[in-house]
Amino acid sequence: MIKQTMAIVLALIFCSDLMAQDSPVVNSGAYSKVYRGKEAAFEKAVSAHVSKWHGEGQWNQFGSKVISGPRSGQYFIGTTNHYWKDYDERKTSESHDKDWERIFNTYVEENSGMSYYVKVPDASYNDRRSAMFLFTYYNLSPAAVGKKLDVIRKAKEAAEKTKYERSWGVYQVRGANSVLAIAFRMDSMVDMGPGKMSAFEMWNKTFGEETASDMADTWYSTHWSSEEEIHVLIESMTTPPSN
């Protein structure tokens, strides 16, 4: 029985990895703490680098600045919408690598190292590029990941049925211990305030008030800690959107 259960678990893990490669859902990013007083020069240098080597049709890159939470003031730089094989097949020029090394050595005091964020499309709702986003990390046990995602999928269903005006993207963080990340898209700080309908109102309208308590219990019992931070996208440090 134990062997059979383990086989099922391994099959599910293997199949989820295969599904992740059916579409470009792999993203990656790292946090950089820049030397105090060098922020403007860093942004200018990265913007010039992106303009030369990360334009439309090239390997895309994004840059945002954290404006709240423990990492406030740090930069989050990465790339989006890839297959895993893209990382193996990527080729860079010597001049590109030297320029990025120069920027890193001149301006960066600390770097978190790269993490990979695998998007969960069936739990994400109207996800989009936005001027700002609220990024929330949830630390949870491996057994709780599926339960948490099931709640988010149900929330997506409620959002679709009620035409909820907000949007979000859900990511499983690879290279970390059972972490989910949700990016709530924002156009401005106004979106930190209440929407036309709260999440509970959206849920109640779709599934009934009697199910809301169980939903809340599942939500809060499936993670032991969370951390949120607001990011502002820096357009000049980000590949322009494709038409």
C-alpha positions in Angstrom: 0.0 0.0 0.0 2.8 2.4 0.9 4.6 1.6 -2.4 1.4 2.2 -4.3 0.8 5.5 -2.6 4.4 6.6 -3.3 4.1 5.6 -6.9 1.0 7.8 -7.2 2.7 10.7 -5.6 5.8 10.4 -7.8 3.5 10.1 -10.9 1.7 13.3 -9.9 4.9 15.2 -9.4 6.3 13.9 -12.7 3.1 14.8 -14.6 3.0 18.3 -13.1 6.5 18.9 -14.4 5.5 17.7 -17.8 2.4 20.0 -17.9 4.5 22.9 -16.8 6.5 22.5 -20.0 3.5 22.4 -22.3 3.3 26.2 -22.2 5.8 28.9 -21.3 5.0 29.2 -17.6 8.5 29.4 -16.2 9.7 32.7 -14.8 12.8 33.5 -12.7 14.0 36.4 -10.6 16.4 37.6 -7.9 16.5 40.4 -5.4 19.4 42.8 -5.4 20.3 45.2 -2.6 22.1 48.2 -4.2 24.7 50.3 -2.4 23.0 53.3 -0.7 23.2 56.4 -2.9 23.8 54.4 -6.1 20.2 53.6 -6.9 19.8 56.1 -9.7 23.1 55.1 -11.3 22.1 51.5 -11.0 18.7 52.1 -12.7 20.4 54.0 -15.5 23.0 51.3 -16.1 20.4 48.5 -16.1 18.1 50.5 -18.4 20.9 50.9 -20.9 21.7 47.2 -20.7 18.0 46.3 -21.3 17.8 48.7 -24.2 20.8 47.1 -25.9 20.4 43.4 -25.1 16.8 42.8 -24.0 14.6 44.5 -26.5 11.6 43.1 -28.3 12.5 39.8 -29.9 15.4 39.3 -27.5 15.6 37.5 -24.1 13.1 39.5 -22.1 14.0 41.1 -18.7 11.9 42.9 -16.1 12.9 45.1 -13.2 10.8 46.3 -10.3 11.6 48.1 -7.0 10.2 46.9 -3.7 8.6 49.7 -1.8 7.3 47.9 1.3 8.2 45.0 3.6 11.5 43.7 4.8 13.1 44.0 1.3 11.9 47.6 0.8 14.4 49.4 -1.4 15.7 46.3 -3.1 15.3 45.5 -6.8 13.7 42.4 -8.3 15.1 41.5 -11.7 14.2 38.6 -13.8 12.6 37.2 -16.9 9.2 35.8 -17.8 7.2 33.3 -19.9 9.7 30.6 -20.7 10.0 26.8 -21.2 12.5 25.1 -19.0 14.6 24.3 -22.1 14.9 28.0 -22.9 17.4 28.3 -20.0 19.5 25.5 -21.4 19.4 26.9 -24.9 20.0 30.6 -24.1 23.2 32.0 -25.6 24.7 35.3 -24.6 27.5 37.3 -26.1 30.7 38.1 -24.3 29.9 41.8 -24.4 26.5 41.2 -22.8 28.0 39.1 -20.0 30.8 41.6 -19.3 28.3 44.5 -19.1 26.1 42.7 -16.7 29.1 41.7 -14.6 30.2 45.3 -14.5 26.8 46.5 -13.3 26.6 43.8 -10.7 30.2 44.4 -9.3 29.7 48.2 -9.3 26.3 48.6 -7.7 25.1 45.4 -6.0 25.9 44.9 -2.3 23.8 41.7 -1.9 21.9 39.4 -4.1 19.4 36.7 -3.2 20.3 34.3 -5.9 17.9 33.2 -8.6 14.5 31.6 -7.8 12.1 30.0 -10.3 8.5 30.9 -10.3 6.3 28.4 -12.2 2.9 29.9 -13.0 -0.2 27.9 -12.2 -2.5 29.0 -15.1 -5.7 27.3 -13.8 -5.4 29.2 -10.5 -4.5 32.6 -12.1 -7.2 35.1 -13.0 -6.9 37.6 -15.8 -3.2 37.9 -15.1 -1.5 40.8 -16.9 1.5 43.2 -16.9 0.8 46.0 -14.5 2.5 49.2 -13.2 2.5 47.8 -9.7 1.8 44.5 -7.9 1.3 43.2 -4.4 3.5 40.1 -4.1 2.6 37.7 -1.3 4.7 34.6 -0.4 3.0 31.7 1.5 5.1 29.2 3.4 3.4 25.9 3.7 3.9 22.1 3.9 4.1 20.0 0.8 0.8 18.3 1.7 -0.9 21.7 2.0 0.0 23.0 -1.5 -2.8 21.1 -3.2 -5.4 22.3 -0.7 -4.3 25.9 -1.0 -4.4 25.8 -4.8 -7.8 24.2 -4.7 -9.1 27.2 -2.7 -7.5 29.6 -5.2 -9.0 27.7 -8.2 -12.5 28.0 -6.6 -11.8 31.7 -6.0 -11.0 32.0 -9.7 -14.3 30.3 -10.6 -16.1 32.8 -8.4 -14.2 35.7 -9.9 -15.2 34.6 -13.4 -18.8 34.2 -12.5 -19.1 37.6 -10.8 -16.8 39.4 -13.3 -14.4 40.4 -10.5 -12.5 43.5 -11.6 -9.1 42.6 -10.0 -6.5 40.1 -11.4 -3.8 37.9 -10.0 -1.1 35.4 -11.0 -0.3 32.3 -8.9 3.2 30.8 -8.9 4.9 27.8 -7.3 8.4 28.8 -6.3 11.0 26.2 -7.3 14.2 25.9 -5.4 12.4 26.9 -2.2 10.7 24.9 0.5 7.0 24.6 -0.5 6.3 28.3 -1.3 3.5 29.7 -3.2 3.6 33.3 -4.5 0.6 35.4 -5.6 1.0 38.6 -7.6 -2.1 40.8 -7.2 -2.0 43.2 -10.2 -2.3 46.9 -9.5 -2.5 50.1 -11.6 -1.9 52.4 -8.6 -1.9 52.5 -4.8 -5.7 53.0 -5.1 -6.0 49.3 -5.8 -4.7 48.5 -2.3 -8.1 49.7 -1.2 -11.5 47.9 -1.4 -12.8 46.9 -4.8 -16.4 46.9 -5.9 -16.8 43.5 -4.3 -14.8 41.9 -1.5 -13.4 38.4 -1.9 -15.9 37.1 0.7 -18.8 38.7 -1.2 -17.6 37.2 -4.4 -17.3 33.8 -2.8 -20.7 34.1 -1.0 -22.5 35.1 -4.2 -21.1 32.1 -6.1 -21.0 29.3 -3.6 -23.2 30.5 -0.7 -22.5 32.0 2.6 -22.6 28.6 4.3 -19.3 27.5 2.6 -17.4 30.7 3.4 -16.4 29.6 6.8 -14.9 26.3 5.6 -13.1 28.2 2.8 -11.6 30.6 5.4 -10.5 27.8 7.7 -8.8 26.0 4.8 -7.1 29.1 3.6 -5.6 30.1 7.0 -4.8 26.5 8.1 -2.7 25.7 4.9 0.2 28.1 5.6 2.1 28.8 8.7 3.5 32.2 7.6 3.2 34.8 4.8 5.1 37.9 3.7 3.9 40.6 1.4 5.5 43.4 -0.4 4.5 46.0 -3.0 6.5 46.3 -6.2 6.7 49.1 -8.7 7.6 48.1 -12.2 10.4 50.2 -13.7 9.5 50.5 -17.4 13.0 51.5 -18.5 14.5 48.4 -16.9 11.8 46.1 -18.5 11.5 44.8 -22.1 8.7 46.6 -23.9 5.5 44.6 -24.3 5.2 42.9 -27.7 2.4 44.1 -29.9 
